[in-house]
Amino acid sequence: MVANVDAFVVKFVTENRLAQGLTELGISDPSTKDTGAFLKWFGNDVKSESADELEVSGLAWKDVSKRVSTAARTWFFERV
């Protein structure tokens, strides 16, 4: 269980999961043209992996999705 949106982001937006997104999409040299595909993959991955956690925590995907996307986008652009 996570206490709030910030704790959710810390728990699910991890370096390993972010790097996994690049690997899964075959992105070895990230560019801005890859942003949409990366964020879509990442959001879907976190959403599917966190369903139980969200329910137990009393949160909904709509409560956390923007913050998850923002954190992933920030990480991605640091690599572009």
Secondary structure, DSSP 8 states (H G I E B T S, - for coil): --SSHHHHHHHHS-HHHHHHHHHHHT-SS--GGGHHHHHHHHHHHHHHHTHHHHHHHT--HHHHHHHHHHHHHHHHHHH-
